[in-house]
Amino acid sequence: MLRKFSSAMFAAVFGLVLTCAVARAQASDDQNAKQNRSAKITGQTMTVTGCLTQDEKEKNEYLITGEDGKTWGLKSSSVKLHDHLNHKVTVTGKVTKEGHENEAGDLNVSNLQMVSQSCQ
């Protein structure tokens, strides 16, 4: 009887250890995949259409939430973003920083096209 209990206990502990090892390996793979996506997207040109708003935290940064629900931080030295606040626009720019806080990343805007003077 003690031998059966011992075998059952060993099997349970072994199963738990195996499950933990698999979970840890998957978490590591997820982290590596996220880092690889970050490396791939930084420097790429992106186009996003959505409502242009100003970031409440940073005076010189603007935000756009695309139709896919992702929010991007926007900066530009060549496009006057302030002139298009609360307009629906399409912006094109290079990704300068991958996701942080609640943003998908930052874009350095090189082109802006107004879609509508309202966000609706």
Backbone bond lengths (Angstrom), bond angles and torsions (degrees), N, CA, C in turn:
res aa  C-N    CA-C-N  psi(-1)  N-CA   C-N-CA  omega(-1)  CA-C   N-CA-C  phi
1 M - - - 1.442 - - 1.528 110.50 -
2 L 1.342 117.10 -43.45 1.448 122.19 179.42 1.523 110.48 -64.65
3 R 1.324 115.81 -34.96 1.461 120.77 179.85 1.528 110.24 -66.67
4 K 1.350 118.34 -40.50 1.460 121.55 178.38 1.522 110.39 -64.90
5 F 1.323 116.36 -41.42 1.460 120.93 178.97 1.526 110.13 -63.37
6 S 1.319 116.79 -42.35 1.452 122.96 179.67 1.529 110.44 -62.01
7 S 1.319 117.11 -44.58 1.463 121.90 179.35 1.526 111.07 -65.09
8 A 1.317 116.68 -41.39 1.463 120.70 179.38 1.527 110.42 -65.50
9 M 1.324 116.49 -42.17 1.460 121.14 179.46 1.523 110.29 -64.30
10 F 1.333 117.22 -42.50 1.452 121.64 178.46 1.538 110.47 -61.57
11 A 1.328 116.72 -44.24 1.461 121.02 179.74 1.522 110.88 -62.81
12 A 1.320 117.26 -40.67 1.461 121.17 179.61 1.530 111.15 -65.22
13 V 1.301 117.42 -45.56 1.462 121.70 179.65 1.532 109.99 -64.98
14 F 1.311 116.86 -43.52 1.462 120.97 178.83 1.531 110.49 -61.24
15 G 1.326 117.00 -42.71 1.464 121.09 178.32 1.521 111.80 -62.66
16 L 1.316 116.72 -41.49 1.455 121.47 178.52 1.532 110.97 -63.27
17 V 1.326 116.62 -45.39 1.466 121.02 179.23 1.527 110.30 -62.47
18 L 1.296 117.41 -43.36 1.462 121.92 179.38 1.530 110.78 -63.11
19 T 1.321 117.13 -43.82 1.468 121.35 178.81 1.527 110.87 -61.18
20 C 1.330 117.16 -44.29 1.469 121.57 178.76 1.529 110.92 -62.22
21 A 1.322 116.81 -41.05 1.459 120.68 -179.51 1.525 111.14 -64.33
22 V 1.307 117.56 -42.32 1.471 121.58 178.88 1.528 110.31 -65.38
23 A 1.321 117.23 -43.57 1.467 121.39 179.53 1.524 110.59 -61.84
24 R 1.304 116.96 -42.40 1.466 120.54 179.65 1.528 111.11 -65.69
25 A 1.307 117.43 -39.72 1.465 120.97 178.37 1.522 110.87 -64.11
26 Q 1.327 117.30 -40.44 1.461 120.58 178.51 1.519 110.80 -66.10
27 A 1.317 118.38 -41.30 1.465 121.95 178.84 1.525 110.07 -62.27
28 S 1.309 116.37 -40.41 1.462 121.00 178.61 1.523 110.39 -64.88
29 D 1.333 117.60 -42.01 1.460 121.90 177.63 1.523 110.76 -62.87
30 D 1.343 118.02 -41.13 1.461 121.77 178.14 1.519 110.72 -61.69
31 Q 1.322 117.64 -43.14 1.464 122.47 179.37 1.523 110.29 -63.85
32 N 1.332 117.13 -43.52 1.463 120.97 179.08 1.519 110.87 -64.61
33 A 1.323 117.79 -39.83 1.460 121.07 179.02 1.516 110.69 -64.41
34 K 1.332 117.49 -40.23 1.463 121.28 178.92 1.525 110.40 -64.44
35 Q 1.331 117.01 -42.63 1.458 120.38 178.24 1.523 110.98 -64.28
36 N 1.324 118.07 -38.77 1.458 121.30 178.71 1.522 111.01 -65.96
37 R 1.348 117.90 -40.27 1.463 120.89 176.81 1.516 110.36 -62.63
38 S 1.332 117.15 -40.44 1.459 121.74 179.52 1.518 110.15 -61.04
39 A 1.301 116.27 -45.27 1.456 120.35 -178.94 1.520 110.56 -65.22
40 K 1.293 117.95 -33.63 1.459 121.77 -177.86 1.521 112.32 -76.10
41 I 1.334 118.48 -34.81 1.459 120.50 -173.64 1.522 112.83 -85.05
42 T 1.328 119.09 -30.66 1.459 121.66 179.26 1.526 109.09 -63.44
43 G 1.341 115.05 128.46 1.463 120.73 -178.62 1.516 113.86 94.06
44 Q 1.331 117.30 -13.00 1.459 120.01 178.74 1.524 110.70 -80.69
45 T 1.319 116.12 155.29 1.453 121.84 176.20 1.516 108.78 -88.44
46 M 1.335 115.90 130.74 1.462 122.31 -179.61 1.523 108.78 -123.00
47 T 1.324 115.91 150.39 1.457 122.57 172.80 1.512 107.38 -123.96
48 V 1.349 115.99 128.78 1.461 121.89 -177.42 1.520 108.54 -132.81
49 T 1.342 116.00 134.90 1.462 121.76 175.61 1.514 108.39 -114.28
50 G 1.338 115.65 131.30 1.463 120.43 179.41 1.507 111.28 174.88
51 C 1.319 116.28 -167.69 1.459 123.52 -177.90 1.531 109.88 -87.44
52 L 1.333 116.39 128.50 1.456 121.65 179.93 1.528 109.77 -89.30
53 T 1.331 115.74 122.52 1.465 121.68 178.46 1.517 108.67 -128.68
54 Q 1.333 115.94 167.53 1.456 119.72 178.07 1.519 109.20 -100.34
55 D 1.321 115.74 139.51 1.460 121.17 177.82 1.521 108.99 -70.12
56 E 1.323 116.59 128.22 1.460 120.89 -178.78 1.522 112.21 -70.35
57 K 1.322 117.58 -26.91 1.462 121.91 -176.97 1.533 112.21 -82.99
58 E 1.321 115.93 -40.88 1.460 120.41 -175.76 1.524 109.81 -116.84
59 K 1.314 115.67 119.84 1.467 122.18 -173.96 1.530 113.41 -60.74
60 N 1.320 117.44 -37.81 1.464 120.80 -175.08 1.524 113.70 -98.09
61 E 1.335 117.17 13.91 1.462 119.36 178.92 1.520 109.80 -116.63
62 Y 1.286 114.05 141.82 1.463 121.58 179.76 1.513 108.46 -117.32
63 L 1.319 116.18 163.01 1.458 121.86 -178.55 1.520 109.71 -127.61
64 I 1.312 115.07 150.14 1.461 121.18 171.53 1.524 107.13 -140.01
65 T 1.314 115.21 132.59 1.461 120.31 174.80 1.514 107.03 -105.75
66 G 1.310 115.66 115.82 1.455 121.37 -176.87 1.516 112.07 -73.29
67 E 1.298 114.98 171.43 1.465 121.86 -179.91 1.524 111.57 -65.35
68 D 1.334 117.07 -17.30 1.466 121.37 177.30 1.529 111.95 -87.55
69 G 1.353 116.91 -0.30 1.458 121.34 177.81 1.522 114.52 90.43
70 K 1.324 117.98 -4.27 1.465 121.50 179.61 1.524 109.66 -84.13
71 T 1.338 115.28 136.44 1.458 121.08 178.49 1.524 109.59 -103.02
72 W 1.332 115.39 133.93 1.463 122.30 -178.83 1.521 109.19 -119.40
73 G 1.330 116.47 140.77 1.455 122.31 171.16 1.516 107.94 -83.93
74 L 1.342 116.46 135.66 1.461 120.63 -176.22 1.521 110.89 -121.49
75 K 1.320 115.31 138.26 1.458 122.99 171.25 1.512 106.89 -140.62
76 S 1.334 115.58 154.16 1.453 118.98 176.75 1.515 110.10 -161.62
77 S 1.312 115.68 141.57 1.461 120.44 173.68 1.530 110.29 -101.09
78 S 1.330 117.50 -12.37 1.462 120.76 -177.01 1.534 113.87 -110.19
79 V 1.340 118.15 -18.19 1.467 121.83 -178.33 1.521 108.42 -115.83
80 K 1.326 116.92 131.90 1.465 121.79 179.43 1.528 109.23 -82.96
81 L 1.318 115.70 88.29 1.465 121.20 -177.54 1.525 111.42 -64.53
82 H 1.327 116.91 -36.05 1.469 121.20 -176.72 1.528 111.56 -57.36
83 D 1.324 117.57 -32.27 1.471 121.59 -178.98 1.524 112.40 -66.90
84 H 1.324 117.55 -12.72 1.472 120.62 -175.63 1.529 113.00 -119.11
85 L 1.341 117.01 21.10 1.461 120.55 176.79 1.516 110.96 -56.65
86 N 1.328 115.76 136.31 1.460 124.42 179.43 1.530 113.33 61.33
87 H 1.314 116.31 25.40 1.466 122.18 171.73 1.523 107.75 -107.28
88 K 1.322 115.75 152.49 1.459 120.01 171.13 1.525 106.19 -85.84
89 V 1.335 115.60 122.33 1.461 121.29 -174.99 1.520 110.53 -135.04
90 T 1.319 114.38 165.00 1.456 121.70 169.80 1.519 106.64 -117.25
91 V 1.322 116.09 121.00 1.463 120.69 179.14 1.520 109.83 -113.11
92 T 1.323 114.29 148.61 1.455 121.55 176.06 1.519 107.37 -129.11
93 G 1.320 116.00 134.85 1.457 119.76 178.89 1.508 111.49 -171.41
94 K 1.308 114.72 174.99 1.465 121.18 179.68 1.518 110.15 -90.49
95 V 1.323 114.68 140.53 1.463 120.96 176.04 1.526 107.26 -73.48
96 T 1.351 115.66 121.02 1.459 120.19 -179.72 1.518 111.95 -102.46
97 K 1.318 115.97 -20.25 1.465 119.75 -178.59 1.520 108.52 -153.52
98 E 1.317 115.77 132.03 1.468 121.55 177.41 1.513 109.44 -76.32
99 G 1.304 116.23 161.73 1.457 125.62 -175.87 1.518 117.52 -28.62
100 H 1.326 114.68 135.96 1.454 123.29 175.46 1.519 107.74 -153.48
101 E 1.304 116.20 151.57 1.463 122.64 -175.83 1.528 109.40 46.34
102 N 1.328 117.74 -118.99 1.473 120.64 -177.88 1.520 112.33 -104.19
103 E 1.321 117.53 16.90 1.458 121.20 -176.64 1.524 111.35 -108.44
104 A 1.328 114.79 151.42 1.459 120.34 174.59 1.520 110.29 -74.29
105 G 1.338 115.76 -22.74 1.457 121.60 179.99 1.509 110.29 158.77
106 D 1.331 116.09 -172.55 1.462 122.46 178.54 1.516 109.24 -115.92
107 L 1.335 115.26 143.19 1.458 121.46 176.68 1.518 109.40 -120.51
108 N 1.328 116.57 136.98 1.449 122.37 169.60 1.529 105.65 -95.01
109 V 1.336 116.65 102.85 1.459 122.61 -170.97 1.524 111.12 -73.32
110 S 1.335 115.88 129.33 1.459 121.77 177.19 1.526 111.51 -113.00
111 N 1.341 117.19 -15.47 1.466 120.49 -178.98 1.522 108.95 -149.88
112 L 1.333 116.13 141.08 1.464 121.99 177.54 1.518 108.44 -137.55
113 Q 1.318 115.68 132.65 1.464 121.71 174.48 1.522 107.52 -123.81
114 M 1.345 116.48 128.59 1.449 119.54 178.76 1.526 109.52 -79.57
115 V 1.324 115.83 131.72 1.454 122.48 178.35 1.525 109.10 -96.85
116 S 1.339 115.96 -43.28 1.455 121.83 -177.93 1.523 109.85 -155.96
117 Q 1.340 117.51 149.67 1.464 119.91 178.15 1.516 113.02 -77.96
118 S 1.327 116.92 -3.02 1.468 120.27 173.68 1.519 108.40 -127.88
119 C 1.301 114.52 164.51 1.460 119.01 -177.28 1.526 112.59 -88.05
120 Q 1.301 117.77 6.61 1.471 119.64 -177.29 1.498 112.25 -105.42
